Amino acid sequence: MKRSAIVVVLFTAAVAVAAAQPHGKAYEIKSLPALAAGARWSGAAAVNSRGQIAGWSVSASGEEHAVLWTRDRVTDLGTLPGSDFSAATHLNDRGDVVGYGTTADGELHAVLWTRGEVIDLNQLGPAGFSSYSVAYGINNRGQIVGSTTVTNGDQHAFLWEDGVMTDLGALPADLASIAWAINNRGQVVGVSAGFGGQHAFLWEVGTMTDLGVLPGGDFTSATDVTNSGDIAGIGNVVPFGDNHAFLWRNGVFFDLGVPFWATTTFARAVNERQEIVGEAFIAPGVITAIVWQKGRFIELGSPGSVGSRAWDINDAGTIVGESTTPQHGTRAVVWEPVR
């Protein structure tokens, strides 16, 4: 399935400089251009080592499409044939982008955008309204992970490689699983769930390993993994309690805790310098983008924002996410460290 033309639109990005709070390094906060001038809905989901950014934006016709930003230029990646909706979740260093989109029949399917093609990765379950698949991660080898319904209707993590989607199953006695990320070594992380709770897992060479829980807790989910094997995620320290961001390294959980100015922390991504990004709840219903560096959380925020979230960070320290303001709605943003 090919698209003969990919639309490229160039806008001027808005830039502001602010100091991350409290007591953090300074970041240049930049709003990324949307597909349509004045659009009030876009988000940046992932950034690769080349600084390319994948995400979504509302088009001039009001449809949500997957997009790729390269040097402040936004490219509409398009949709599956007969559809009007898509969104990107991740990309690799070659610029291959993954995500999801609706089909002409209304099903939600995992999608790969590569070299101008829009490829439907399909799903493992039977066709039908309740069946779906979503791609959440891709490595530089082109291996893709995500979640799909399977033949019995359960939701399982999958690995897609060379045109074949493989069911990764779930932990023993569990019913469902989601794969959130994969590194260049082929290690997959995610969450497996059943009647006994939800635990983070590491899948490697055909084996899914239960990473366990934080001391005192009963829930964990692994959200990202570096090429060196460091894992970020979220978990609680009291059953049904508030979530804490964590770093898992060499078999040991490190609870990153919650700063005094927040109630909950979420880890979405980690880089090779063990910088971790995500969001924190600072008041009921109010979230702010955060980064964990050198043993402490830093509030990133955004000028005039009433809420923000950081989705990814690369090894250069570039952070991407979204920020919401009353004037402009939710916009894709980049936090660049001031060097």
C-alpha positions in Angstrom: 0.0 0.0 0.0 1.7 3.2 -1.2 1.0 6.8 -1.2 2.4 8.5 -4.2 2.6 11.9 -2.6 3.5 12.9 1.0 2.4 16.4 1.9 5.1 18.5 3.4 4.1 21.8 5.2 6.6 24.3 6.6 5.7 26.7 9.4 7.5 29.0 11.7 7.9 27.4 15.1 7.3 29.4 18.3 10.2 29.4 20.7 10.6 30.3 24.3 13.4 29.9 26.8 12.6 29.0 30.4 14.4 27.5 33.3 13.2 24.1 34.4 12.0 24.2 38.0 12.9 23.6 40.7 16.7 24.2 40.5 17.2 22.4 37.1 19.0 23.1 33.9 17.6 25.6 31.4 15.6 24.3 28.4 14.6 25.9 25.2 10.9 25.1 24.8 9.7 25.0 21.2 6.2 24.5 19.8 6.2 22.3 16.7 4.2 23.3 13.6 0.8 21.6 13.0 -0.5 20.4 9.7 -3.0 23.3 9.6 -2.5 26.8 10.8 -4.4 27.4 14.0 -5.0 23.7 14.7 -5.6 23.0 18.4 -4.6 19.4 18.6 -1.1 17.9 18.1 1.4 15.9 20.1 5.0 14.6 19.8 5.3 11.0 20.8 9.0 10.1 20.1 12.3 11.5 19.0 15.2 9.6 17.4 19.0 10.2 17.6 18.8 12.4 14.5 16.3 14.7 16.1 13.4 13.5 13.9 10.1 13.5 15.8 7.0 11.4 15.3 3.5 12.2 16.6 0.1 13.4 15.4 -1.6 16.6 14.2 -5.0 17.7 13.0 -5.0 18.3 9.3 -6.7 21.2 7.4 -9.7 19.0 6.9 -10.0 18.4 10.7 -8.7 14.8 10.6 -6.1 13.5 13.0 -3.0 12.1 11.0 0.3 10.6 11.9 3.1 13.1 11.2 6.9 13.3 11.1 8.8 16.5 12.0 12.3 17.0 10.5 14.0 20.3 11.3 10.7 22.0 12.1 9.2 20.7 8.8 6.0 18.7 9.4 5.2 15.8 7.0 1.7 14.2 6.8 2.4 10.5 6.9 -1.2 9.7 5.7 -3.6 6.9 6.6 -4.5 3.4 5.6 -6.6 3.3 2.3 -10.2 4.4 2.8 -9.5 5.8 6.3 -9.2 9.3 7.8 -7.4 8.6 11.1 -3.9 7.7 12.1 -1.4 8.5 14.9 2.3 7.8 15.3 3.8 6.4 18.6 7.5 5.7 17.8 10.2 5.8 15.2 13.7 4.4 14.7 17.0 6.1 13.6 16.2 5.3 10.0 13.0 7.3 10.1 10.7 4.3 10.0 7.6 5.3 12.0 5.0 3.1 13.7 1.6 3.7 15.3 -2.0 2.9 14.5 -4.9 3.9 12.3 -8.3 2.8 11.3 -9.0 0.6 8.3 -11.8 1.2 5.7 -13.9 -1.3 7.8 -13.4 0.8 10.9 -11.0 -1.6 12.7 -8.0 -0.2 14.5 -4.7 -1.7 13.1 -1.0 -1.3 13.8 0.7 0.7 11.0 4.3 1.0 9.7 5.3 4.1 7.6 8.5 3.4 5.7 10.0 4.9 2.5 6.7 6.4 1.5 4.6 3.3 2.1 1.8 2.9 4.6 1.8 -0.7 5.7 -1.1 -2.4 7.6 0.5 -4.8 10.1 -3.0 -6.4 10.6 -3.8 -8.3 13.8 -3.9 -11.8 15.2 -7.5 -12.0 16.2 -10.5 -12.6 13.9 -11.9 -9.7 12.0 -14.6 -7.7 13.8 -15.3 -4.5 15.7 -13.7 -5.7 18.9 -10.5 -6.8 17.3 -7.6 -4.4 17.0 -3.8 -4.0 17.1 -1.5 -1.0 18.0 2.2 -0.6 17.5 4.1 1.1 20.3 7.8 0.6 19.5 10.3 -0.1 16.7 14.1 -0.7 16.9 16.8 -0.1 14.3 16.5 -3.7 13.1 12.9 -3.0 12.0 11.4 -5.2 14.8 8.0 -3.8 16.0 6.1 -4.4 19.2 2.7 -3.6 20.4 -0.6 -5.1 21.4 -3.2 -7.1 19.5 -6.3 -9.2 20.1 -5.6 -12.9 19.5 -7.9 -15.8 18.4 -9.6 -16.2 21.8 -10.3 -12.5 22.0 -7.6 -11.8 24.7 -5.2 -8.9 24.4 -1.5 -10.0 23.9 1.8 -8.4 23.3 3.2 -9.0 19.8 6.5 -8.9 17.9 6.4 -8.1 14.2 9.4 -8.9 12.1 9.8 -9.4 8.3 6.1 -9.4 7.7 5.2 -11.9 10.5 3.4 -11.0 13.7 4.2 -13.3 16.6 2.1 -13.6 19.8 4.4 -13.1 22.8 1.8 -14.4 25.2 1.6 -13.4 28.8 3.0 -14.3 32.2 1.8 -17.7 33.6 -1.9 -17.5 34.7 -2.3 -14.0 33.2 -4.8 -13.2 30.5 -3.5 -10.1 28.8 -0.3 -8.3 28.0 1.0 -5.2 26.2 4.5 -4.6 24.8 5.5 -0.9 25.2 9.1 -0.9 23.9 11.9 -2.8 22.2 15.6 -2.0 22.1 18.2 -2.8 19.4 19.1 -6.1 21.1 15.5 -7.3 20.7 14.6 -7.0 24.4 10.9 -6.2 24.9 9.3 -4.7 27.9 5.7 -4.2 28.9 3.0 -5.3 31.3 1.2 -8.6 31.8 -2.1 -8.7 33.7 -4.5 -11.3 35.2 -6.7 -11.8 38.2 -3.6 -11.6 40.4 -2.6 -8.1 39.3 -0.3 -6.5 36.8 3.4 -6.9 36.6 6.2 -5.5 34.4 7.9 -8.0 32.1 11.1 -8.4 30.1 10.8 -10.6 27.1 14.1 -11.9 25.5 14.8 -14.8 23.1 11.4 -16.4 23.5 11.2 -16.1 27.3 9.0 -13.6 29.3 10.3 -12.8 32.7 8.3 -11.3 35.6 10.2 -8.2 36.9 8.1 -8.2 40.1 6.9 -5.2 42.0 8.3 -2.3 44.1 8.6 -3.1 47.8 5.1 -3.0 49.4 3.4 -2.7 46.0 1.3 -4.9 43.8 1.5 -3.2 40.4 4.3 -2.4 37.9 4.4 -1.6 34.2 7.7 -1.3 32.2 7.4 1.5 29.6 10.8 1.8 28.0 14.2 0.0 27.7 17.6 1.3 26.7 20.1 -0.6 24.5 22.1 -1.3 27.6 19.1 -2.9 29.3 18.0 -0.1 31.8 14.2 -0.2 32.2 11.9 2.6 33.2 8.3 2.3 34.3 5.7 2.9 36.9 4.5 1.0 40.0 2.9 1.5 43.4 4.4 1.0 46.8 1.0 0.4 48.5 -1.7 -1.8 47.0 -4.1 0.5 45.0 -1.9 3.5 46.0 -0.4 6.3 44.0 2.1 5.4 41.3 5.8 6.1 41.4 8.3 6.2 38.5 11.0 3.5 38.7 14.3 2.6 37.2 15.1 -1.2 36.9 18.8 -2.0 36.4 20.7 -5.3 36.7 17.7 -7.0 38.4 17.1 -4.2 41.0 14.2 -1.8 41.3 15.0 1.8 42.1 11.9 3.7 43.4 12.3 7.3 42.1 9.7 8.5 44.5 7.6 11.6 44.3 8.9 15.2 44.8 7.3 17.3 47.6 5.4 19.4 44.9 3.7 16.4 43.4 1.5 13.4 44.4 2.2 10.9 41.6 5.0 10.4 39.1 4.9 8.5 35.8 8.0 7.4 33.7 7.5 7.2 30.0 11.0 6.9 28.5 14.7 6.6 29.6 17.9 7.3 27.7 21.4 5.9 28.1 22.3 8.6 30.6 19.5 7.3 32.8 17.5 10.5 32.3 13.9 9.6 32.7 10.9 11.7 31.4 7.2 11.5 32.0 4.7 13.5 34.0 3.6 14.2 37.6 0.3 15.1 39.1 0.7 18.3 41.0 -3.0 18.8 41.9 -6.2 16.9 41.2 -6.5 16.6 37.4 -3.4 18.8 36.8 -0.2 17.2 35.3 3.2 18.6 34.4 6.0 17.3 32.3 9.0 16.1 34.3 12.6 14.8 33.9 14.6 12.8 36.4 18.2 13.7 36.4 21.0 12.9 38.8 18.8 11.8 41.6 16.0 14.4 41.4 12.9 15.3 39.5 12.8 18.6 37.5 9.5 20.2 36.5 9.7 21.1 32.8 6.4 22.9 32.3 5.8 25.3 29.5 5.0 29.1 29.5 1.3 29.7 29.9 0.6 25.9 30.1 -2.3 24.5 32.1 -0.9 21.0 31.6 2.0 19.2 29.9 3.4 15.7 29.4 6.8 14.4 28.2 6.7 11.3 26.1 10.3 10.6 25.0 13.9 11.6 25.4 16.9 10.8 23.2 20.5 10.3 24.2 21.3 14.0 23.4 18.7 15.0 26.0 16.1 16.3 23.6 12.6 15.8 25.2 9.4 15.8 23.3 5.7 15.8 24.4 2.7 18.0 24.5 1.6 21.2 26.3 -1.9 22.6 26.7 -2.7 26.3 26.9 -6.1 28.1 26.8 -5.0 30.1 23.8 -3.7 27.3 21.6 -5.1 24.0 22.8 -2.8 21.0 23.0 0.3 21.4 20.9 3.4 19.3 20.2 6.5 20.7 22.0 10.2 20.1 22.3 12.4 20.8 25.3 16.0 21.3 24.2 18.7 21.6 26.9 20.5 24.9 26.7 24.1 24.1 26.3 
